[in-house]
């Protein structure tokens, strides 16, 4: 069964809107039961046609039902229906993306990005000038992310499974951003050719921002804990060595102040980056950690020695009496 | 050993007992909301935080409990000053003395069977002094570092930038130390030790029996009663400074 778009979630997100509607109903003194029936009917009608209109009302799946039309093109209609029916593109027709039917036409990062750019042109422009997109657009690099690598919620980057960034299941939803970035940036083998540190993902999770996103990244509120893209930008992401990047050394303070408005310039000197402290990188933190690593077990050893010896003596005394 | 439970000494007054109760509640809440944030990567901690309503909720609970803890700490210090300056009944019983060092050695000898009598502890033995002073010091350290983490923007104006990660390290490790010490040592002496199992009610009713008083705090017992601890346990009416009669009950 294809999943229905979650109306409850949509209503929840537009909680305030729903509140206003309820208030309006109460103020207008309409009879409640008929109004409830009408609202239920609207919701039902809103849910059911997502099936009908999937594939943009086109009839592609009358032929493409679990058949191989060619050796390369085995289309599992049910699979597409499962993902597309729940996707933000469920009202987009098949041929809006599948513009060419050339047999053997290769699906690559560039062709996919350009396809998306047909509608999402401003994002495409930003992406095409970013460190992720430039190598794709100029050289059709296969190990750089295209749109679907971040926006598809399937593990294999199924282009039919694009979710709205406001959908809590979407890989581009706030809470899931660190995981999405981390699926490449936490991978040693993928980062090795570009000399990037795969530890950054764990380093981020260790930081307050990372923990806060882990625990309440799903809430939408006025001040939300920073995910990767809040500091590094999303479509227009640049190398941190580039002056256009918000995390370039001269831009860091103003980037912190996007959220920490009242912070002084000193706040950036407290930023450990995504790396562990060492003898040269934040030595105070590094050596203090070692002080505690030695002190805490010593104090506990002192205490538990008393516990054990006291217990033995008590039992011995008891036996004596 | 049969003791006469109609007689007891008052070891902790009502103010101290209430303070301990608030300390115990707020410390526990701080621990069960703070430590899961420290050990965020453990699945159980994540489930626990989600059970409490997510990170925002947990932080709010943590802040409220921490503020309570800080208030009770400040109240305690004010009470010490008040007792000393106004009531002229200041106590230095918690200050470490050379006698403590002697009792450490005696205590270990006794543990190892090289000495038959337990050491003569005063009102507080060295472990109790250590724990008390650690709590005072701990509340101070946790309050300063905790407030820094609570208000990072203000901190950046007052302290050098590196202070924030340093505060994170201190706050996290002190929490581990305090949590484990209380869970192991305090729990043992208050609940598990055979003399007190399942619970030593002293911190809740404030009472200590003459027998335990004479055994565990023999120096104070002698000072208060004028008797040596090893013989007659019963307190006399002459030295009733810290004694109340409880003959109505039982």
Contacts between the chains, C-beta under 8 A, distances in Angstrom:
chain1	res1	chain2	res2	distance
A	205	B	40	7.4
A	205	B	41	7.2
A	208	B	149	7.7
A	208	B	168	7.4
A	211	B	37	6.3
A	211	B	40	4.7
A	211	B	55	7.1
A	212	B	55	5.5
A	214	B	40	6.1
A	214	B	46	7.1
A	214	B	55	7.4
A	215	B	37	7.6
A	215	B	40	7.3
A	215	B	46	7.4
A	215	B	49	5.3
A	215	B	50	7.6
A	215	B	54	5.6
A	215	B	55	2.8
A	215	B	56	7.8
A	215	B	58	7.0
A	216	B	54	4.4
A	216	B	55	3.8
A	216	B	56	4.7
A	218	B	54	7.6
A	219	B	54	6.8
A	219	B	56	6.5
A	221	B	56	7.9
A	260	B	152	6.6
A	260	B	153	5.1
A	260	B	156	7.7
A	261	B	153	7.5
A	262	B	153	4.3
A	262	B	154	7.5
A	263	B	152	7.1
A	263	B	153	4.5
A	263	B	156	4.8
A	264	B	153	7.8
A	264	B	156	4.4
A	264	B	157	4.7
A	265	B	156	8.0
A	266	B	156	4.7
A	266	B	157	7.4
A	266	B	159	7.6
A	266	B	160	6.0
A	266	B	161	4.1
A	267	B	152	6.9
A	267	B	153	7.2
A	267	B	156	3.9
A	267	B	161	6.0
A	267	B	164	7.5
A	268	B	161	6.4
A	269	B	160	6.7
A	269	B	161	2.7
A	269	B	162	6.1
A	270	B	152	7.9
A	270	B	156	7.0
A	270	B	160	8.0
A	270	B	161	3.9
A	270	B	162	5.7
A	270	B	163	6.5
A	270	B	164	3.7
A	270	B	165	5.8
A	271	B	161	7.6
A	272	B	165	5.3
A	277	B	165	7.3
A	282	B	162	6.6
A	282	B	165	6.2
A	284	B	162	5.8
A	284	B	166	5.7
A	285	B	162	7.3
A	285	B	165	4.9
A	285	B	166	5.8
A	285	B	169	5.6
A	288	B	166	6.3
A	288	B	169	5.3
A	288	B	170	7.0
A	289	B	169	5.6
A	289	B	173	7.5
A	292	B	169	7.1
A	292	B	170	7.9
A	292	B	173	3.8
A	292	B	177	7.6
A	295	B	177	7.6
A	296	B	173	6.2
A	296	B	176	6.1
A	296	B	177	4.7
A	296	B	180	7.6
A	299	B	177	6.3
A	299	B	181	6.6
A	300	B	177	7.5
A	300	B	180	5.6
A	300	B	181	6.4
A	300	B	184	6.6
A	303	B	127	7.9
A	303	B	181	5.7
A	303	B	184	6.0
A	303	B	185	3.7
A	304	B	184	5.5
A	304	B	185	6.9
A	306	B	127	6.2
A	306	B	185	6.8
A	307	B	184	6.3
A	307	B	185	5.9
A	307	B	188	4.4
A	307	B	189	7.8
A	309	B	108	7.5
A	309	B	111	3.8
A	309	B	112	7.5
A	310	B	111	7.0
A	310	B	188	7.5
A	310	B	189	7.7
A	310	B	193	6.3
A	311	B	188	7.5
A	311	B	192	7.8
A	311	B	193	6.8
A	311	B	194	7.4
A	312	B	111	7.4
A	313	B	110	7.0
A	313	B	111	5.5
A	314	B	193	6.2
A	314	B	194	4.5
A	314	B	195	6.4
A	315	B	194	6.6
A	316	B	113	7.9
A	318	B	194	6.2
A	321	B	1	7.2
